[in-house]
Amino acid sequence: MDVAIKCTHVSKNFREQQQALPEARWHQRAFPGFKTTKAVDDVNIEVGRGEIFGLLGANGSGKSTLIRVIATLLLPDSGEVTVLGDDVVKARLAVRRKINRVSVDAAFFKKLSAHENLLYAARLYSVPAGQARQKTADILRRLGFAPNKMYAPMENLSRGMQQKVAVARALLTSPVVLLLDEPTTGLDPKSKRDVQEFVAEVRQQHDTTIILTTHDMAEAERLCDRIAIIDNGKIRSCGTAAQLKAHAGGQAASMEDVFFALTGRDWEEVNSGEDA
């Protein structure tokens, strides 16, 4: 397997200032300090060229932080990440030319339409104007975007429609590596299926390498060639859905059973916000 993305002993910590203690306890000299959170903890993964690789984890598991490290948006505290042979720290610009990213917090020019936002993105990537207009219309239609919504200001679109524009923007340039961070969050079931099918088409037609982060187990099982279970910043196991199920107790096991077997925690509990 030719390796497209490689993470070797990658860790990323965040420091947060703790809340000051109640005034009544200051006499105890208990001053507030800093709390260190291990968002990514000694992660080792290899993603093959043309593979759809899933990072499956609950909210706060570290999957989005790892994606930001791969995308050169965060520096790792330790370890090494390479994208098609280029180091994300030493060759940041070279990596950025090869990747595109979709996140749940995608930013737009809200006064402009979806069509105008995509044409602007195409200019940044030097896509010819005529080709950009055609691709923009084709991608939006393929994603089930209503024609009358293409020219409406982004601020007037629903959260789900805006997320479709974010996906379209990432696919507009046919990237070699595509990082999808919760791409179907906020979409209705039909729109979610439209995006999933289009992602699969992009991989098939362009041999694009894709990392997909999700907390949707059905989505991971449907789209991904291999899935890594991530919890508290650590990769607990990695393999095909069938391999993970077998590891959790047989072919009949569900992905919820896989998560519980590997972490000892219930999937619904960790996604409820009580254990985020």
C-alpha positions in Angstrom: 0.0 0.0 0.0 1.4 3.4 -1.0 1.2 5.7 2.0 -0.4 9.1 1.4 -0.7 10.3 5.0 1.5 9.1 7.9 1.3 10.1 11.5 4.1 8.9 13.8 3.9 9.3 17.6 1.8 12.5 17.2 0.7 14.3 20.3 -1.0 17.7 20.9 -1.8 19.2 24.2 -3.8 22.2 25.2 -3.4 24.3 28.4 -6.4 26.0 30.0 -6.4 28.3 32.9 -8.5 26.9 35.7 -11.2 28.8 37.4 -10.3 30.8 40.5 -11.5 29.2 43.7 -14.3 30.8 45.7 -13.1 33.8 47.7 -13.7 32.0 51.0 -10.9 29.6 50.2 -8.1 32.0 49.3 -6.8 31.9 52.8 -5.8 28.3 52.0 -3.3 29.6 49.4 -5.1 27.5 46.8 -4.3 29.6 43.7 -5.7 28.8 40.3 -3.3 27.1 37.9 -3.3 25.6 34.4 -4.9 22.3 33.3 -3.2 20.4 30.5 -5.5 18.3 28.2 -4.1 15.7 25.9 -6.2 16.2 22.8 -4.1 13.8 20.7 -2.0 11.2 22.5 0.8 9.3 20.7 -1.2 8.6 17.5 0.2 6.3 14.8 -1.7 5.9 11.6 -1.0 5.3 7.9 -3.5 6.2 5.2 -3.1 4.6 1.8 -3.4 6.4 -1.5 -7.0 6.4 -2.7 -8.3 5.2 0.6 -11.3 6.5 2.5 -10.0 6.4 6.1 -12.4 7.0 9.0 -11.7 8.5 12.4 -14.7 7.4 14.5 -15.0 9.0 17.9 -17.3 10.9 20.2 -17.4 14.6 20.6 -14.2 15.7 22.3 -12.3 12.5 21.4 -9.5 14.3 19.6 -10.4 13.5 16.0 -10.9 17.2 14.9 -7.6 18.2 16.5 -5.8 15.5 14.6 -7.3 16.7 11.4 -6.2 20.3 12.1 -2.6 19.0 12.7 -2.7 17.2 9.3 -4.1 20.3 7.7 -1.2 22.4 9.1 -3.6 24.5 11.1 -2.0 23.3 14.4 1.5 22.4 15.2 2.1 19.0 16.8 3.8 19.1 20.2 5.7 15.9 19.3 5.8 13.4 16.5 5.8 13.7 12.7 3.1 14.0 10.1 3.7 13.7 6.4 1.3 14.2 3.5 2.5 12.6 0.2 6.0 12.7 1.6 5.9 16.4 2.7 6.3 17.2 6.4 3.4 19.3 7.7 5.8 21.5 9.8 8.8 21.8 7.5 6.9 22.0 4.2 3.6 23.6 5.2 2.9 25.4 1.9 3.6 22.3 -0.1 1.1 20.3 2.0 -1.5 23.0 1.7 -1.3 22.8 -2.1 -2.3 19.1 -2.0 -5.2 19.2 0.4 -8.6 20.7 0.9 -10.7 20.5 4.1 -14.3 20.6 5.1 -15.3 21.4 8.7 -18.5 22.0 10.6 -17.4 25.6 11.2 -16.8 26.6 7.6 -16.6 30.3 7.0 -18.2 32.2 4.0 -18.9 35.6 2.8 -22.5 35.6 4.1 -23.8 38.5 1.9 -22.7 36.6 -1.2 -24.6 33.7 -2.8 -23.4 30.1 -2.8 -22.5 30.5 -6.5 -20.5 33.6 -5.8 -18.6 32.0 -2.9 -17.7 29.1 -5.0 -16.5 31.2 -7.9 -14.3 33.2 -5.5 -12.8 30.0 -4.1 -12.2 28.8 -7.7 -10.2 32.0 -8.5 -8.0 31.4 -5.4 -7.1 28.0 -6.9 -6.6 29.4 -10.4 -9.6 27.4 -11.9 -10.5 29.0 -15.3 -13.7 31.1 -15.0 -15.7 29.1 -17.6 -14.7 25.8 -16.0 -15.5 27.1 -12.5 -19.0 28.2 -13.4 -19.8 24.8 -15.0 -18.3 22.8 -12.1 -20.0 25.0 -9.5 -23.4 24.3 -11.0 -22.7 20.6 -11.6 -21.5 20.0 -8.0 -24.4 21.9 -6.4 -26.9 20.0 -8.5 -25.3 16.7 -7.7 -25.5 17.5 -4.0 -29.2 18.2 -4.3 -28.9 22.0 -4.1 -32.2 23.6 -5.3 -31.5 25.9 -8.3 -33.3 28.9 -6.7 -31.0 28.6 -3.7 -27.7 28.9 -5.7 -28.1 32.7 -6.0 -29.6 33.5 -2.6 -27.3 35.1 0.1 -25.6 32.5 2.3 -27.0 34.2 5.4 -30.5 33.2 4.2 -29.6 29.5 3.8 -30.2 26.8 6.4 -27.3 25.3 8.3 -27.6 22.2 6.2 -27.5 24.1 2.9 -24.5 26.0 4.1 -22.7 22.7 4.9 -23.4 21.5 1.3 -21.7 24.6 0.0 -18.7 23.8 2.2 -18.5 20.3 0.7 -18.9 21.7 -2.8 -16.1 24.2 -2.2 -13.7 21.5 -1.1 -14.6 19.3 -4.1 -14.4 22.1 -6.6 -10.6 21.8 -7.1 -10.5 18.0 -7.2 -7.9 17.8 -4.4 -5.4 15.0 -4.1 -6.1 14.7 -0.3 -9.4 15.6 1.2 -10.0 16.1 4.9 -13.6 15.8 5.8 -14.3 16.9 9.4 -17.9 15.9 10.3 -19.1 16.9 6.7 -22.7 15.7 7.1 -23.4 17.3 10.5 -26.6 19.3 10.3 -27.9 17.6 7.1 -31.2 15.9 6.8 -31.1 12.2 5.9 -31.5 12.7 2.1 -28.9 15.5 2.0 -26.5 13.3 4.1 -26.9 10.5 1.6 -26.3 12.9 -1.3 -23.0 14.0 0.2 -21.9 10.5 1.1 -22.6 9.3 -2.5 -20.7 12.2 -4.0 -17.7 11.7 -1.7 -17.5 8.1 -2.9 -17.7 9.2 -6.5 -14.9 11.7 -6.0 -12.6 9.0 -4.6 -13.5 6.6 -7.5 -13.1 9.2 -10.3 -10.1 11.1 -9.0 -8.3 8.6 -6.8 -8.5 11.1 -4.0 -7.2 10.1 -0.5 -9.9 11.0 2.1 -9.9 11.1 5.9 -13.4 11.3 7.3 -14.0 12.2 10.9 -17.5 11.3 12.2 -19.4 10.2 15.2 -22.0 8.6 12.9 -21.2 4.9 13.0 -23.4 4.0 10.0 -21.7 6.7 7.9 -18.2 5.4 8.9 -19.2 1.8 8.1 -20.8 2.7 4.8 -18.0 5.0 3.4 -14.7 3.9 4.9 -12.3 1.3 3.8 -10.7 1.3 7.2 -11.8 2.9 10.5 -9.7 4.0 13.5 -11.5 4.2 16.8 -10.3 7.3 18.7 -11.1 8.0 22.4 -9.5 10.5 24.7 -6.9 11.3 22.1 -5.7 7.7 21.6 -6.3 5.3 18.7 -7.8 2.2 20.3 -8.0 0.0 17.3 -7.9 0.3 13.5 -9.1 -2.0 10.7 -12.0 -2.7 8.4 -15.5 -2.6 9.9 -15.6 -6.4 9.8 -12.2 -6.7 11.5 -13.3 -4.3 14.3 -16.6 -6.2 14.8 -14.7 -9.5 15.0 -12.4 -7.9 17.6 -15.4 -6.8 19.6 -16.9 -10.3 19.7 -17.9 -11.7 16.4 -19.2 -10.8 13.0 -22.7 -10.0 14.4 -21.4 -7.3 16.7 -22.5 -3.7 16.0 -20.2 -0.7 15.9 -21.6 0.3 19.2 -20.4 -3.0 20.6 -17.0 -2.3 19.0 -16.7 1.1 20.8 -17.8 -0.4 24.2 -15.4 -3.3 23.9 -12.5 -1.0 23.1 -13.2 1.8 25.6 -15.5 0.4 28.2 -17.9 3.2 27.7 -21.4 3.4 26.2 -21.6 5.2 22.8 -24.8 7.0 23.7 -23.4 8.2 27.0 -20.3 9.8 25.6 -22.2 11.6 22.9 -24.9 12.9 25.3 -22.5 15.7 26.6 -22.2 14.1 30.0 -18.9 12.5 29.1 -17.6 14.8 26.3 
